[in-house]
């Protein structure tokens, strides 16, 4: 049997503690599966005296994660600190330069520094594994990096943030406001005290940028993503979507086009009958569309100690199964130096069309004026419905428009024109409708 794989873990929060516990509990089973034992030999964290509910006897303690990363007492460095720079980046770089394999759950680090880290890993001939960085326990990275070899990926999209999906699910099922659902998510630990990163789409954008690189062989480009969160979604939108046969989800979408790659994160209406519309609560789901396999959807727990720990342990086990002299595959599916510069796609018509909700004064001519503004901007309407709404005030009506394929610019210009005409009594709402199986 091969020598024991020595693991050093930096960060002993919920995920780190779970990894230590599971590696101990599953030691015999992992040894049989990997052909060698896996042992946590060292850890680093801020508070040595904190009770984490795990046995650290016989495990060497480091106060500095960078010292642990460079130590000759480990073979694998597991980074669970978080953050795109600072100690997390410095420790991972130190581990790679020392010739250690690295496992990380840090999507911010990878989205900002992934290319540079991949170049170091490939130069040193070590593995940089990051399954836990995207969609929690779902094995989407391994699937895209290894299992879809030979496939050309045309589109990848999914629900990549459990907090946002939990809020939208509660809003629909229990008829609660966004604010009430967010407060409950914070109480239950699904959302941070400052939830901006989750609800405004930043977390989803980091994950999408990684999937985009894997899917299309481009350098990671998190700053080239159209970004819109869910904080402006109301009960009026949820109910209107339901009446039209849709459900609202926060999606990350990356599409290959003739002019480049389109990346976007925003609230999206998907058909209620589609598979991704059935993904509720904190669950994540990713759909990959390819030329050979067709459409593949993976769904499962997207967050939490156990889900993330499962992905981290899977990455460690992959390293344990490798042997000296084995040529490791590239970090992002293609050699880092061969990843093409990201080219942002030119604006094009959105195939699924748009949902537009307008609250207006209930007076003669408003309906016709809105239709005229749509025609002025060459927007073809699939449907236009005018009705009194429980969410509109007295003397007001809600108008729901669903467009055919058109551009974002045309829709935004039409809404600006309608606003300038003085017909609106509340902020307008525009949501993309996405094609989904």
N, C-alpha and C positions, 0 to 999 in steps of 0.2 A: 504493500500500500504506500502511496506517495506521502510525503511529509505533511504534517499539519499545516493548514492555511491559517496564518496569524492575522487577525483582524483588529484594527484600531478604529474606534468610533469617536468622532468629535460632535458633541451635542447630545445631551441626555434628556431631552424633553419627552413628550408623549411618544414620538416615533422612535427616538433613540433607545428609550427604556424598553419599548416593545421589541425592538430588534435584539437587544441583549437577552431578554427573557425567552423569546422564541428560539434563538440559536441554542440556548441551554436546554430548553424543553425538547427540542427536536434534534438534539445532537446525534443520537444513534441513527435516526432515519436519514438525516442529511449525509452522514458518513456512508451509508449504504448507497445512496443515490449518486454521490459525487466521487466515491472511491478514495476519499481522504477525509480526515476530520477537519472541522472548522471551529476555531477557538478565538474568543475575544480575549486578547492579551493586554490591551491598553485602551484607555478612554480619556477624553478631555471634556471638561465642562466648567462652568463658572463657579458653582458652589459644591464643594466636596462633601459638605455635611448634610446636604438635603437628602431626605428620605424619598427614594424613587421607587420603592417596592421591588428592587432587584438585588441580587447577591453579586457584589463586586469584589468579594474576597479573592485574592490571588491575581487581581487585575491591576496593572500598573496605572497610576493616576498621573495625568499631565495637566498642569494649569494652563498651558499654552497649546492650542491646537496645531500651531505651526511646528512646534517642537515634536509633537506626536507624529505629524505628517512626515517629517524628515528622519524619524527614528529608524534604526536598523532592526527594531524588534517587531516590526509588522510587515506583512506582505500586501495587505489591502487597507486603504484609508477610506473610511466612510464619513462623508461630510454631510452633517445634518444641522448645520448652524444657521444657514439662510443668509440672504443678502447677495447683491451682485458684486460687491467689492469688499474691501477690508479683510478681516481675518479669513472669511470663507474662501475668497479668491487666493489669497496668499498661501493658505494651507494646502489647497488643491494643487497649486503650482509647485509647492515644495514637495508634495508627495509624488507628483509626476516626474519632476527632475531627479528625485531619489530612486526612480525606477519602480515605484509602487503602483499597483492597480488602484483605481479610484472608483467609488460608487457614490453617487450624489442624488439627492431628491430636490435639488435647488434649481427651479426653472428660471428664476431671475438671473442667476449666475450664468446659466447656459445660454439664455437669450441674449445676454450682453457680452459674454466672454467666451462663448462656446467654440468659435472658430480658432482662437488662439490656443485654447486648452486642447482642442483636438489635434492641432499641429504638434504640440509637445508630446501628447500621448502616442501619436503615430510615429514620431521620431524616436521615442524611447522604447517602442514595441510593447506598450502596456495597454490595458483596457481602461476605457472611461465609460462606465455604464450609468444610465440615468433613467431607468424605467419608471421610478417613482416620481419623476419630475413632471410627468404629464398623465392626467387622468387616473391618479391613485393606483389602485390595484389592477387596472386593466392592462394587459400586456400589449399595448399598441406600439411601443417603440420596437420591441423585438419582432413583432409582426411586420412592421414596415421596413425595418433594417435588414431582416433576414428572410422572412417567409414569403415576401412578395417579389423576390428576385425575378427579373424578366418581365414583370408587369410595368406598364406605363400608367402612372397615376394621373388622372385628369382633375379630380376634385377630392378634397378631404374637408369634412366639416363635422361639428359635434358640439355637445354640451360638455364643457370643460371646467365648469365651476359649480360645485355642489351647493354653495351658499345661495347663488342667484337662482338656481333651479328649485331649491327648497322654497324660496320666497315666492316665486311665480306659481309653484304648485299649491301653496297654502292660499294664495290670493284667489286662485280659481276654485279650489275645492271648498273653501270656507267663507268665501265672499268677504275677505278681510282687505284692509287697505295696505299699501306698500309699507307705510310707517309701522303699522301694527305687526306685520309679518317680520320686518327687520328687527324690531325690538324683541320678538320671541326668538328669532334665530340667534341673537346675541345672548339671550338668557340661557339658551340650550347649548351654547358654545359652538354653534355652526358659523357664527360671524364674529369678527373681532370688535373690540370697542370702537375702533375706527375702521368701518367696513368698506371704505372707499375703494380699496384695491380690488375687492370682489365685485361690488355692485356696479362699479363704473367700467368694468371690463378689462382692467389692466392685467389681472391674473390670467384671464383667458387669452389675452394677446401674447403674453410670454409663452404660454404653452403652444399656441397656434404657430408662432414663429419657428419653434423647434420642429413641429410637424411639417411645416412648409419646406424647410430645408431637407428633411428626410424624403418628402414626397417628390420634390422637383429638382434636387441636386443643386440648390442655390445656397449662397451664403446667408446666414441668419440675418434678418432685417426687421427687428421689432418696431422700429420707428416708421415703417412704411405700412402701417395697418390703420385702416379707417376704424375709429373707436367710438362706441356709443354704449352707455350703460342702461340699466333698467330703472333708475330712480324716478323717471318720469312716466312710468307705466301706471295706469289707474284702473280702477274697477270698470270704468266705462270701456276701456280698451279690451280688458279680459272678456267682458260680456259680449261686446260687439264681435270679437274674434270667434267666440263660441257660436253665436248666431249664424256666422258666415261659414262655419265648419272648419275653423282653425283653432290652434292653441299657440300661445306665445311662449317662446323659449329664447334664452340668450345663447346665440350660436357664434362659434368661431368658424369662418369659412375661408378656404384657400382654393383658388381655381386657376388652372392653366389656361391662358388665352393666347391668341396669335401675337399679341403685342407685349406679353409679359405675364407676370403673376399678380393676381388680385387677392389681397388679404383684407378681411374685414371682420369686425366683432360688433354685434348689435342685436337688439331685440328683433326677433323674427317670427312671423306667423308661418306655422307648418300645418299641413292638413291633419285634422284630428285622427284620420285613419292611418296615418303614416307611422312607421315603427318608432321613429325618434320622438314623436308626440306622446308615446306611452312611457317615456322615461321620466319618472317623478322623484320628488324629494332630493336628497343629496347624491343620488346616482348620477354617474357620468356616462356618456356614450359617444363613440367616434365612428363615423362612416367614411370608408375609403372607396372611391370609384376607380376601377382599373379597366384596362382594355382586355385582359385575359380572364381574370376571375369574375369581373363584373362588380357588383356592389357587396361590400363586406361591412357589417356593423358589429362592433364590440361594445358591450355595456357591462357596467358593474360598479362597485363602490369607488367613489372618486376621492374620498378623503377619510381622515381618521387614522388613529394609531395603527390599527391592525392592517387596514388596506395598504397604507404606505409601507409599513414594515414588511408586508408580504412581497411587495415589489423590490424593496431593498435586498431582502434575503434571496430572492430569485436571482438578482444580479450578482450577489456574492457567490451563490451556488454555481453560476455559469463560470465564474473565475476559478472556482475550485475544480471544475471539470476540465479546464484547460491544462496543458502540460508544457514544460519548458521546451522552447524551440518551435512551438505552434505559432503560426502566423495569424495574428488577430485581424479581424475585419475592421474597416474604417469606422470611425466614431459616428459619422452621419451618413453611412451607407456608401459613400464615395470618399476617396482620399481628400482630406481637408484642403489641400493645395489645388485640387481639381474642381472644387465647388465653384460654380459660376457666380459672378456678381449678380445681386438681386436686381431685376428689372421690373419696375412697377408697371402694371398694365395701364393702357390708356382707358379713359372712361368709356364705357359701353352701356348698351341697354340692359337693364336687369330683367332676365327672362320671366321671373315670377310675378312681376308687377309690384304695386304698392297699395297698402291700406292707408287711407287718410281720414282722420276724424276731425270734424270742425264743429264747434259750438257757435251758433249764430243767433242774431236777433230774429224773432219770428215776425218778419214783415214781407210784404209783397216784393217780388223781384230778386230776392237774395239767391234763391235756388238757381234761377236762370243766369244770374251774374257769375256764380261759381262755375257753372257748366261752361260759360263763355271763356272764362280765364283758363280752364283746362284746354279748351280747343285752341286758344291763342298760343299755348305752349306745346301744341301738337301731341297732347296726351289723349289717348283713346281710353274711354271708360268701359270697364266690364259691367259695373253696376254703380248706381247712385241711389241712395235711400235716404229719405228725410222722415224723421219721426221725433215725437216728444220723448224726452229721456228723463229717467229718475235722477240723472247726474247733471242735467241742465236746469238752470233757474227758471223762475216764472217768466213767461214771455220769450223764452228761448227754445231753440230746437237743435238737435244734433243731426248733422249730415255725415253719412258714411259713404266714402268713395272707394272703389276698388278699381285700379287701373290695369290695363294690359301692359305688355312689355314697354318700358320707357326708361329714360335716364334719370339718375339722381338729380342732376342739374335742372332738368325740366320740371320735376316735381317740386323741388325747393323754390324755383322761380315762380311757379304757379301759386304756391302757398304764400310767398312774399307778396305777390300781386293782390291776392284775396285779402291779406292782412292790411295792406295799404289802402284798399277800398273801404275799410272801416266796418266790414261785416262781422268780424269775429268778436266774441265776448269772452273767450278763454284761449289759452295757448293751444295751437293746433298740434295734432299728433300725426307723425308719419312713421310707418313701420313697413319694412320689406316683407314680401311674401316669398318664401323659399321653396323651390322644387325639392321634394323629399319623398322617397319611396315608403 
